[in-house]
Amino acid sequence: MSGDPDALIVTMKRVASTLKAADIPFALAGGFAVYARGGPASTHDVDFLIRPSDVQSALGACVEAGLRSEQPPEDWLVKVYDGDCLVDLIFRPSEREVTIDMLERAEEMPVEAVRMPVLSATDLLLNKLLAFTEHYCDLATVLPLGRALREQIDWDLVHDATAHSPYAEAFLLAAERLGIAPAGTLQLRGLGHDAGPASTGGIRPDSDPDPDSGAQTSSDPARAAV
C-alpha cells in the first residue's frame, strides 16, 4: 500500500472524477478532507463517504475505470486500489449510516485542481469522536484536527450529537481548556462535574457494563481515521 502523498493525490482525483462521472453522491473524508480544509496532508490512504445504496454502483464505476475492488469482512466499507494506492469507500462511519443530509452538508471546493464535495469540518470531527470506545480513545488524533479546523466546526452541534459519549466529553473538556473550543462548549445542563452519571454519559465510574447485556461496541481504530 502506497504512502506516497503525490501518488495518493493522483488517486484521490481519479476516484473523485469517476464518482462524479457516474453521478454518485459522495464526499471526500478522512485525512485528505482535513488537508483540503487547511490541515496537514494524509500519507496513508484516501477516504470517500458514499450512501449504502450506492456501494455496488460505486464499485462498478471504479472497476470500469480500471481500479481493483475488494469487499473486506468489515460491514462498514469497501475498498478499491489504484495500483498500490488504497481508497476506502465508507458507507457507515462510526455506526451511523451515510445519509443524503450528511453529504449535502459537504462543501464543494477545489482539491488539487479538481472540484469535489468535502465533508464538513463538523462531520469530520464527529466521525472521529463517535468511534471512541473504552478500548480506543486517542485524543491525540482529534485535538490537532480540532485546532486546525476550529473556526469551521459547529461546536454546539458536536456537543449535542455526542452528549451520550463520555469519551467525547473528555475531548470537549480538553479542547475547551486548551482554547480550541469556545468557552462554554462543554455544557453540563446546569450540573456540576460532581453530578455523577450525568457527567459521564450516564455510566457510573465505579460500574462495569453488564457482560450479558448483549451490547457491542466497535473498537476498530480505523473508524476513527474517517
N, C-alpha and C positions, 0 to 999 in steps of 0.2 A: 504494500500500500504506500503510495507516494506521499511524502511530506513536503514536497517542493511547492512553495507558495505560488510560484508562477504557473506551474502545471495545474494546480488546483483552481486558479483563477480562470484559466482557459476552459477547464471542465465546467466550472460554475456557469460561465457564459454559454457554453454549448447546451447544457441541460436546460437552462432558463429559456433559451431561444427555442428549444424543442418543445417545451411545455406550452410556450406562448403560441407556437405554430399549430399545436394540437388543440388550442382553445381550452386548456385545462387550468382552472383556477389554482394558484399556488402562491407561496410567499417564501422568500429567502429567509432562513432561520439560522440558529447556531452562531458560531464564531464569525462567519462572513457577514451576517446581518449586523453584528456588533461592529465589525470593521466598516461596513457601509455607513453606519451611523456615527462613526468617528472614534471607535475603539480600536484596540490592537488587532492585527490580522491573525486569522487562523492558519495553522500549518498542519492540521490533522485530516479533516475531510470537509465535505460540503453538505449542508442540510437544507432541504426544502420541506415545507409543510404542504400537504395535499389532503383533500377530503377522502374518507374511507371509500366512498362510492367511485372515486376516480383512480383508485390504485391500479387496476388492470389496464385502464386506458393509458395511464402514465407509463407503466412498464412497456406496453406495446409501442408507444411512441418512441421511447428511448431505444428499444431494441431495433426498431425500424431505422433509427438514426445512427445505428452502428455501435451502440453500447451493449454491454453484457449485463444481464439481470440476475438477481439472486433473491430468493424468498427465504429468509432465515427463520429459525424456530420462534423468535420473538414475535409477539402478536401486535406490535405497535409500529412496525416499519418494514419497508422492503429496501433493497439495495440495488444500485446499478454501478457499473465500473466503466470508466473511460481509460483504458489501459490499466495503469496501476492506481489511478485516482478514484477514490471511493466517494459515492454520493448516496446519502441516506434520504429516502422519501418517506417522511414520517406522517402518519395519519392519526396517531393517538399519543401525543406527548403528555407525560405526567398524568396519566389516567384520565385525560379529558380529550374527547374527540375533536379533531379539527372541524370547525363549522364555517359556513359561509360568512357569518358575522366576524369570526376571528380573521379570516382572510380579507374581509372588507376593511378591517382596521389597519391593515398593512398599507404602507405608503409607497407609491411608485416613485422610484428615484434612479438616477444613473449609477450603475455599479461597474466600474472599469469599462465605461463607454457603452454599456448595454442597459437599457431601462428595464427595470423589473420591480415587482412588489417586494417590499422589505418589511418583515414582521415588525410591529410596533415595539418600541423600547419597553413598554409596559408588559406586553405579552412575552417578550424575551426574558424579562426578569421573573414573571410568574411561572413560566415553564421550568426555570431552574429551582425556584423556591418550592414548588409543589412536588418536585422529585425528591426532596429531602425526607429521610426517614431516620429512625433510631440507628439504622445500620450505615447510613451515609448522610452526613451533614457537614459539608466543607464550605464554610463561609468564605474561605479564601478564593473560591471560584466565582462568588457573586459580588463581593464588595468592590472589586475593580470595575465590574460591569456597572454597578450602581453609581460609582463615582464618575465613570466616563459618560454615562447617559442620563445623569440625574435630572437635567433640565428637560428631558424628553419623557420622563416617567410620570404617570398619573399615580402619585403616591397614595392618594385616598382609595383608588381602585385596588391597588396592591394590598393595602391594609384590609379592605373589606373581603377581597377574594381569598385571602389566606387566614382569615380570622380563626379558623379551626386548627391551624398548624402551630404548635409551639416552636417548631424549627424556624418558620418564617418570622415568628415573633422575636426570636433571638436575633435574626438578621436585622429586623427593623430597629431593635434596641441598639445594636452595634452601629447601624447606619446613622441613626439619629445622634448618637453620642459622638460619632466621627464627623458630623456635619455634612454627611452625604444626603440624608433625607431631611426634609424640613422639620423644624421643631414642632412637636405635637403630632407627628405621623403615627407614633405608637399610642393609639388611644385605647385606654382600658375601660371605656364606657363608665367612667366615674369610679372605678375600683382601683385600689392601690395594688402595689406589687405583692402585698401580703395577702391578697384575696384568695389564694389557694387555687382551686381548679379553674376559676375563670381566667386567671392569668397564665395558665399552662394548657390552654386549648381543651379544658375540661378533664384533664388527666392529672390525678394527684401525683406529686413527685415520688411518694413512697409506695405507689401501687404499680403492679405489673399488669400488662394486658392479659386477659383470660386466654390461656393457650388453647382452650376448647371452643372459643367463640367462633372460629372459622374465618375471622378477619385476616386478610392478607394485605401486605404492603410490598411495594416494589423497592428493591434496594440496588437497582441497576444504576451505577454512576453514569452510564452513557446517556440516560434520560436527562440528567442534569446538564448535559452539554448542549441540549437543544436550544 
